[in-house]
């Protein structure tokens, strides 16, 4: 049951519990209409911050590296904590020349041309997992399917041994969110440190024995003639494993959760009435798994008459921008045929998500496997929401599948 949306002044977007306990659709609509630049006041020892909720304003901020920087953090957990330790070294929290050069290095292994073999492996893995789930009648989709596809893909790229993947998945799930209320920020910080320590060991191993993986490539890379340090490599591996897992995994879970409740849209997908690529974009817009990204003001500016001063935190909310009536027709409707669909799920501008192509491949392969091997599916138990002020989605999703015998007999094309 949805909880009635509270008045904007009573909502603390810095509190992860806010997103688990409230339906915020009406809250976001109120902000877009009456307070597009809203002040979230200090609470529980956390500083206050600005909240930007309109699509066009979010886009403008992403384009503006004169007044806003990523180098003090790009998510609330680090911004409110005083800054990101990876600033100036990890791609997501680096600006200017170094960001440009580091992005070029990582594009070598994340471009569509390079990832063609990876995409083929994603297809095979996804179809096998869906077939197994259909054969068994059902599963916890979040754990047994969505939890395996992105982590397998990014682990293959990084050269993470199969024996370590469940451990890393457990840490990535805890790093920026929690499955239960009793996991606090200390637990999340410990998970983030565990990931960093894990990759520090991997970097040492690859320096001794290079392989055909991203870590070995980063070890051999340099910027302006200076090799990347161990810390540079570890921080960017952390970013890749978090980004490569969370967005795709949570979007996949949301897709099945939403389609199970909307048989009309499932039928459109099943009968080929919508293009897969078009459906993928709507799945991403609707899920908006990364609810926000943040910036810090470095030069005084103004938005909607509100002065923004150096040092202040500004948060850009995809969760609201992807529902903005000024941009999307009928934004509250799930329409797999929606076009155009210039959603903000991957951000925008210089920091547009490098892994967007891979994420779209993973989601597309899931939709095609569901279409080919099932006639439909239903949710068979409660879907538990994660607790986070950065990510949104479900930690569990029990599902029963109905087999499509014609698809199950198909030889994969």
N, C-alpha and C positions, 0 to 999 in steps of 0.2 A: 504494500500500500504506500502510495506517495504521501509525503508529509507536506502540509501546506507551506509554501515558501514564506520565509520571514521577511520583515522589512529590511531594506538594504543596510540601514544603520546597525542592525543587530547581527549581521553576517560577518564572521571573521574568516577570510579566505586563507589565512595563514594556518588555520587549524585543520588538520586532516579529517577530523571527525565531522566537519561541516559538510563534506561531500558524501559521507556515508549516511548522514542523518536527514538530509534535506533534498527535495526536488528543487533545483535551482533555475529551471527554465524561466519561470516568471521573474525571478530576481534578475537574471541577465537581461530580460526584455525591459524591465524597469530601468536598469542602468543605461542600456542603449538609448532609451527614449528620453530620460530625464537627467542622467549624470554620466555621460560617456567618458569622463575622466573623474573617477571616484576615488576618494581617500579611504583606504582601509586603515583604521587607527591602530596604534600600538596595543598589544595585548599579551599577557602572560610573559612579559619580559622581552617580547619580540618587537622590533621597530615597526613603524607604519610604512605603507607603500601605496603607490598609485596603481589604479586598476583601469586599463583601457579595454573597452568592450566592443567597439564598432570595428567592422571589417576594414574599412578604408583607413582608419586611424592606425590599426595594427600594421597594415601594409606600409604606410608612410613611415612608421617608426622602424620597421625592418630595413627600409631603404636608407635611413638617416644615420650614417656613422659619424656625422659631424657633432651631433648633440647626444648620442647614446653609445654606450660601449657594452660589450659582452665580457670584458676582461676583469670584472669584479664578481662574475658569476652569471649564470643564465637560468637558474631555477631558484625558487623561493628558499629551499633548504640551505643553499649556500649564500644567497644574497642576504637573508636574514641573520645568518651566522657570522657575517662580517667579511665574506669574500670566498673565492674559490682558490684552493691551493694549486690548482692546475693552470691558473691564469697565465697567459703568455706562452704556454707549452702545449696544452690540449686544444685541439682544433676548435671545439665548440666555444671555448672561452679565450680565444686569441683573435685579434683584429689586425688590420693593416697588412703590411708586407709579409710578415711571418705567417699570418693566416693564409694568404694567397699561396705562398710557397708550400706550406704544409698540406694544403688542400690539393695541390697539384700532385704531390707524392701519393696521397691516398686515392686519388682518382685513377691511378695506374691499375689498382686492383678492384675498383668498385664501378668501373664504367660498364655499360651494357655489352660492349664488344668483348671485354675480358671475361665477363661473367657468363658467357654462353654455356660453358660446360657446367658451371655451378647451377644455372637454371635447369639444365637437364636433370641434375641430381636432385634438385628440389622437387621436380615433377615425379620422379620415381619414388622418392621417400614419401611424399604426400599421398600418392595413390595407394601405396602399400599400407600406410597407416589407416586410411579411410576404409580400404577393403577389409582389413583385420577388424576394425570397429563394427562394420556392417555384419561381418560373419558372426561376431560375438553378440550382436543385437544392440549393444550400447556400451557406453563408457562415460567416464568423467572427461568430457571433451577438453576442458582446460588443461588437465594434467597429462592425459594420454595422447593427445594429438597436438593441440596448440603449443603445449610445453616442449614438444620435441622438434617441430619443424624449424623454427628460426634458430634455436640453439644449435641444432645439428649443422645448419648452414654456416653460421658465423664461426662455429668451432672448427669446421673444416677449413675455412679461410685462414684462421689464426693458427691452425695446427694443434689445437687442443685435443689430447687423447680422449677416446670415447669413455674411458673409465672416470674421467674428471668432470664430465658434462653435467651430471645430475647435481654435483656439488656446486658448480658454477651457476646453474639455474637457480638453486636455492639462494645463493648469495645475491644474484641480480634481482630476484623477486623481493628480497628484503632491503636492498640498497636504497630504493626511493619510494617504497610502499610497504604495506604490511597486510598479511592475510587476516590477522586478528587484532583486537583492540589492545592486547597486552604487549605488543611489540612497539617499543618506543624509539626515539631518535638515537639513543645510545646503541640499540641493536642495529639500527640502520647504518650508523657510522662504523660499527664493527664489521658489518657485511662489506661496506665499501673498502675498508682497509684489507679485508681478506682477499678481495679481488685484486687489489694492487700488489699485495705480497705474492699472490699466485703468479701474476705476470712478471714480477721481478725475477722469480725463479726460472720462468720460461725464457726470459731474455738471456739470462746467464747460460742456460742450456744451448740456446741457438747461437750464441757467440762461440761456443765450443764446437757445435755441430750444426751448421746452417742447413736449412731445408727449403722446400718449395712452398713457403707460406708467407703471410703478411708480416709476421714478426721478423723473419729473416730479411725481407725486403726493407723494412724500416731500419734495421741495423746497418744495411748497406747504403742508406740514404743520407743526404746532407742538405743543409740550407746555407747558401752563400759560402760554400766550401767548408762548413763546420758540420761534422757528423752529428746526428741526433744522439743525445745522451740517453743513458738507460732510463732516466726519469721521464724524458720526452716520450720514449717508446711505450713505457708502462702506462702512462697517463692516456695515451691515445688508444692503447689496447683496451683499457677500462672503458673509454668512450665507445669503442666499437662493439664491445660485448654487451654493454647496457643498451645502446641504441639499436644494435642488431637483433636483440631479443625482444625488448619491451613493446615497441610499437606494433610489430607484426603479431606477436602473441596475443596482446590485448585486443587488437582489431579482429583477429580471427575468432576469438571467443565471442566478441560482441556480434559479429556477423551471424554466427549460428544462433545465438540467443535471440537476435532480432528477427531473423528469418523464420524461426520456429513459431514466433508470435504473429507473423504476417504471411499466411499461406498464399495470399494473392501475389505478393512479390516473389515468393519461392516459385510459384507456377510460371511466372514470367521468365525467371532464370532457367528453370527446368526445360521449358519448351523453346528455348533459344530466342525469346522475344526481345531480349536486351543483349547488347554486346558485353562481353566479359570485362573489357577495359573500362567501359562506362559504369558497370556495376561496381567494380573495384573502387572507383573514385567516390561513389555514393557510400559505400561501406566505410571508407576512410572518413568522409565528412561526418557521417552519423556517429561513428565511434569517437572521433577526436581524442584518441588515447592520451596524447600529450596535451594537457589542458591549458598550459601556458608556457611561455618563455619569458625571461626577464632581462632587463637592461638597467644600467645605471646612467643617470644624467651626468654628462661631463661639461656641457656648456648650456647656460641658461636658455630656455626656450619657452614656448607657450602652446597649449593645445586647448581649443574650445574656451579660450579666455582664462585658462588655469595656468599660472606660472609654474614651471618645472625647474628646480634649482639644482646646481651641481651637487652630487652625492646622493640625491634622492633615488629611490628604487621605483622603476616603472615596470609593471607586469602586463603582458600582452596575451589576452585570453582567447585562444582558439575555440574553447568551449562555447564562447559567446559569438565570436566572429563567424563561425561556421553555421550559425543559426540567424544571422543578421538578415532581417526582412528587406533591407535596403539593397541587398546583393542577390539573395536567393529567393526565388519564387516558391511559396509554400514551404519554408524551411523546416517546419515541424512535421512534414510528411517524408516518409522513407520511400524514395523513388529510384529504383535501380536503373531507370532509363534517363535520369536527370542529366541534361546537357544544356548549356555549359555548366561546368562544376569546378570552379577554381577555388577549391577548398584550401584551408591553411594547415592541414594535418602534418605537413613536412616543413612548416615555416615558410620563409620567403627571403629573397635577397642573397647577400654574400654567404649567409649561414644556412641556406636551403639544404635540407638533409641529403648528405652524400649517399646514404643507403636507400634512397627513395625507390630506385629502380628495383633493387633486390626485394624490398618490402612488397612492391606491387606484384612482382613475380610470385612470391609466396602466397599472397592473398588470392591472386588469380588461379593458381594451381589448386588451392583449396576449393574455390567455388566450382571449378571444372570437375574436380573429383567428386564433390557432393552431387553435382548434376548428373555425372555419368554412372555412379554406383548406387545412388539412392533414389527412391521415389519421394522421400521426405523424411522428416525427423521431428521428434517432439522432446521438449524438456520434461524430465521425469522427477525433478526435485529442485530444491531451492538453489539459486545461483548466488553465491556469496560475493559481495563487493569487496574490493581491496580498500585499504585506508591510506589515502595519500592526498596531498594538496598539489601534486604535479601530474600524476597519472590517474586515469579512471578506467574502470573495467571490473572484471569478475575473476576471482581466484578459483572458483569451482563452477562447473556447468554439467550436471548429469543429463545425458541425452540418450534417447533410443532411436535407432535408425531403421528405416524400412527399405529392404534391398530392392534394387532394380536388376532383375535377373538378366536382362539383355546387356546391361552395363557390366555386370560381374563376369560375364562370359567373354567380354571384349578383350581382344589382344591390344595392349596399349600401343597407341599410334606413335 
